[in-house]
Amino acid sequence: MSERKVLTKYYPPDFDPSKIVRSRAPKQAGPKVQTVRLMAPFPMKCTACGEYIYKGRKFNARKETTEDRYYSIPIYRFYIRCTRCSAEITFKTDPKNMDYECERGAKRNTEPWRMNGLGKQESDEERLDRIEREEEEKNAMEELETKTLDAKREMAVADALDEIRTRNARNERMGKDGVEVTVTRESRDDERERQEREDEEAARMAFMRRHEALEEIIDDEEDEEAGEQAPPITKEAALQMPPPSFKRVVKKKKDHAAALGIKKKKPLV
């Protein structure tokens, strides 16, 4: 590293600085070209080898100023090399659409924002079709807004009618003295009591029929044992009989040990 820090350099003994002649280089024909450092402005695919070049990849490119202009804005052309096959790729600026345009050597990949026709010159027919579509969409939105307002209005009217009906029903239930009439409620209570009485009567009759059947079975068994037949129970007697009781009766447990011949030991006193 020390040889890089020297202040003087070696000149041979036969060095003659007067022999050095300054000469101008010939003028460059055509547009001015300079080397610049840039990044790929869009993803592209090389047409020679199929190499994918992503957006933002850095290149040492040659910059050329073209003769074309967009109003007073100059258009520049750039030359880069494919990273795989070194094929030349050319693209230039597009100030009209604020973008870049790929010329040759590569194919620009599909991008969603380019599918909408951005950057293409719109013809008169396309413009008319676009205006018609916009008018149709606008009319559809106005119709939807109108339907929404109508639905809100109908809901408000329905709520007002419900409120009026509720108030009228409450006024009908109120008497002359401002006391709520309970005729409907009383009729409902009477109907409920009548239904309960009918249910109780039906249940009592069902239990009585059950009791009669049991009594007949018991009497038949007793008659068979005694050899006598008891007179049947009449309906009037069955109606005079008290209703059966549902009181819980605790049954005495049977001593199965005695039936099996097992004797229990008496506790020692």
C-alpha positions in Angstrom: 0.0 0.0 0.0 3.0 2.3 0.4 3.6 2.8 -3.3 0.2 4.4 -3.7 1.1 7.2 -1.3 4.2 8.5 -3.2 4.3 12.2 -4.1 6.7 11.9 -7.0 6.8 9.4 -9.9 9.6 7.9 -11.9 10.6 9.6 -15.2 13.1 7.9 -17.4 16.3 9.7 -18.4 15.3 10.1 -22.0 11.9 11.7 -21.2 11.3 14.9 -23.1 8.1 16.7 -22.2 8.3 18.9 -25.3 7.6 16.0 -27.5 4.1 15.7 -26.0 1.7 17.3 -28.5 -1.8 18.2 -27.5 -4.4 17.3 -30.2 -8.1 17.6 -30.2 -10.2 14.5 -30.6 -12.4 14.4 -33.6 -15.9 15.6 -33.2 -18.4 12.9 -32.4 -20.8 12.4 -35.2 -24.5 12.0 -34.4 -26.2 12.5 -31.0 -24.2 13.0 -27.8 -23.6 9.8 -25.8 -22.4 9.6 -22.2 -22.1 6.8 -19.7 -24.5 7.0 -16.7 -25.5 4.8 -13.8 -29.1 3.9 -13.6 -31.7 1.3 -12.5 -34.1 -0.6 -14.6 -37.3 1.5 -14.6 -39.6 -1.5 -15.2 -39.5 -5.3 -15.1 -38.5 -6.7 -18.4 -37.6 -10.0 -20.1 -34.7 -10.4 -22.5 -35.9 -11.6 -26.0 -32.6 -13.3 -26.7 -32.2 -15.6 -23.7 -35.4 -15.1 -21.7 -33.5 -13.6 -18.7 -35.8 -11.8 -16.3 -34.6 -8.3 -15.2 -36.5 -7.0 -12.3 -37.3 -3.3 -11.6 -34.5 -1.5 -9.8 -31.6 -3.5 -11.0 -28.5 -1.3 -11.5 -26.7 -0.9 -14.8 -23.9 1.1 -16.4 -25.8 2.5 -19.4 -25.1 4.8 -22.3 -27.3 7.8 -22.4 -28.2 9.4 -25.7 -30.2 12.5 -26.4 -32.6 12.0 -29.3 -33.8 14.6 -31.8 -37.4 14.0 -30.8 -39.1 16.2 -28.2 -42.3 16.4 -26.4 -43.1 20.1 -26.5 -39.9 21.4 -25.1 -38.9 18.3 -23.1 -36.0 16.3 -24.6 -36.4 12.5 -24.9 -33.4 10.3 -23.8 -32.5 6.9 -25.0 -30.6 4.4 -22.8 -28.6 1.3 -23.8 -28.0 -1.5 -21.4 -26.7 -5.1 -21.7 -28.5 -8.2 -20.6 -26.9 -9.7 -17.5 -26.9 -13.2 -19.0 -26.2 -13.0 -22.7 -25.0 -9.4 -23.0 -27.6 -8.6 -25.6 -28.2 -4.9 -26.1 -31.5 -3.6 -24.7 -32.8 -0.1 -25.6 -35.5 1.9 -23.9 -36.3 5.7 -23.9 -38.2 8.1 -21.8 -41.9 8.9 -22.4 -42.7 12.3 -20.9 -46.2 12.3 -22.3 -47.3 9.4 -20.1 -44.7 10.0 -17.4 -43.2 6.6 -18.1 -40.5 4.7 -20.1 -41.0 3.0 -23.4 -39.1 -0.3 -24.3 -37.8 -0.2 -27.8 -35.9 -3.4 -28.6 -33.9 -6.2 -27.0 -36.5 -6.9 -24.3 -40.2 -7.2 -23.7 -41.9 -5.4 -20.9 -43.8 -7.6 -18.5 -47.6 -7.2 -18.0 -48.6 -4.7 -15.4 -52.1 -4.1 -14.1 -52.1 -0.4 -14.5 -51.1 -0.8 -18.2 -54.1 -3.1 -18.9 -56.5 -0.1 -18.6 -55.2 1.5 -21.8 -53.2 4.2 -20.1 -50.7 5.7 -22.6 -52.7 4.7 -25.7 -54.2 7.5 -27.8 -58.0 7.4 -27.5 -60.0 7.5 -30.7 -63.2 9.4 -31.1 -65.3 6.2 -31.0 -63.6 5.0 -27.8 -64.1 8.4 -26.3 -67.8 8.3 -27.1 -68.2 4.8 -25.7 -66.4 5.8 -22.5 -68.7 8.9 -22.1 -71.8 6.7 -22.7 -70.6 4.2 -20.1 -69.9 7.0 -17.6 -73.4 8.4 -18.2 -75.0 4.9 -17.7 -73.0 4.4 -14.5 -74.1 7.9 -13.3 -77.8 7.1 -14.1 -77.5 3.8 -12.3 -76.1 5.5 -9.2 -78.9 8.1 -9.3 -81.5 5.4 -9.6 -79.9 3.5 -6.6 -80.0 6.7 -4.5 -83.6 7.3 -5.5 -84.5 3.8 -4.5 -82.7 4.2 -1.2 -84.6 7.4 -0.4 -87.9 5.8 -1.3 -87.2 2.8 1.0 -86.3 5.1 3.9 -89.5 7.1 3.3 -91.6 3.9 3.3 -90.0 2.7 6.5 -90.7 6.1 8.1 -94.4 5.9 7.0 -94.7 2.4 8.3 -93.3 3.4 11.7 -95.7 6.3 11.9 -98.6 4.0 11.1 -97.6 1.6 13.7 -97.3 4.4 16.2 -100.8 5.6 15.3 -102.3 2.2 15.6 -100.7 1.6 19.0 -102.1 5.0 20.2 -105.6 4.2 18.9 -105.6 0.8 20.5 -104.5 2.3 23.8 -107.3 4.9 23.5 -109.8 2.2 22.8 -108.8 0.4 26.0 -109.2 3.5 28.1 -112.6 4.3 29.6 -114.4 7.6 30.0 -112.7 8.3 33.3 -109.3 7.6 31.9 -109.1 4.1 33.4 -108.0 1.3 31.3 -110.8 -1.2 30.5 -110.0 -4.8 31.4 -112.9 -6.5 29.6 -110.6 -8.4 27.3 -108.3 -9.4 30.1 -111.2 -10.6 32.3 -112.6 -12.6 29.4 -109.2 -14.2 28.9 -109.1 -15.0 32.7 -112.5 -16.6 32.6 -111.6 -18.7 29.5 -108.4 -19.9 31.3 -110.4 -20.8 34.4 -113.0 -22.7 32.4 -110.3 -24.6 30.6 -108.6 -25.5 33.9 -111.9 -26.7 35.3 -112.5 -28.9 32.2 -109.0 -30.3 32.5 -109.5 -31.1 36.2 -112.9 -32.8 35.5 -111.3 -34.9 32.7 -108.4 -35.9 34.9 -110.8 -36.9 37.7 -112.9 -39.0 35.4 -109.8 -40.7 34.1 -108.6 -41.5 37.6 -112.1 -42.8 38.5 -112.1 -45.1 35.5 -108.7 -46.4 36.5 -110.0 -46.9 40.1 -113.1 -48.7 38.8 -111.0 -51.1 36.7 -108.7 -51.8 39.7 -111.7 -52.5 41.9 -113.3 -54.8 39.4 -110.0 -56.8 39.1 -109.8 -57.0 42.9 -113.5 -58.1 43.2 -113.0 -60.7 40.5 -110.1 -62.2 42.4 -112.0 -62.2 45.7 -115.0 -63.8 44.0 -112.9 -66.5 42.6 -111.5 -67.2 46.0 -114.8 -67.0 47.9 -116.9 -68.4 45.0 -119.1 -65.5 45.0 -119.6 -62.7 42.5 -119.8 -59.2 43.8 -122.3 -56.8 42.2 -120.8 -54.3 39.8 -120.2 -50.7 40.8 -122.7 -48.3 39.2 -121.7 -45.0 37.6 -123.5 -43.0 40.4 -121.6 -44.8 43.1 -118.3 -44.2 41.2 -119.1 -40.5 41.0 -119.8 -40.3 44.8 -116.4 -42.0 45.5 -113.7 -39.7 46.7 -110.9 -38.9 44.2 -107.7 -40.9 44.6 -104.9 -39.6 46.7 -101.4 -39.1 45.4 -99.8 -39.0 48.8 -96.4 -40.7 48.8 -96.5 -43.9 50.8 -93.3 -45.4 52.1 -93.3 -49.2 51.5 -91.8 -51.5 54.0 -88.7 -53.3 52.7 -89.0 -57.1 52.4 -86.6 -59.2 54.4 -85.0 -61.3 51.6 -82.5 -62.8 54.0 -85.2 -64.7 55.9 -86.5 -66.0 52.5 -83.1 -67.4 51.7 -82.7 -69.0 55.2 -80.0 -66.6 56.4 -80.1 -65.9 60.0 -78.9 -62.5 61.3 -76.7 -62.4 64.3 -78.1 -60.6 67.3 -76.1 -57.8 68.5 -74.1 -58.4 71.7 -75.5 -56.5 74.6 
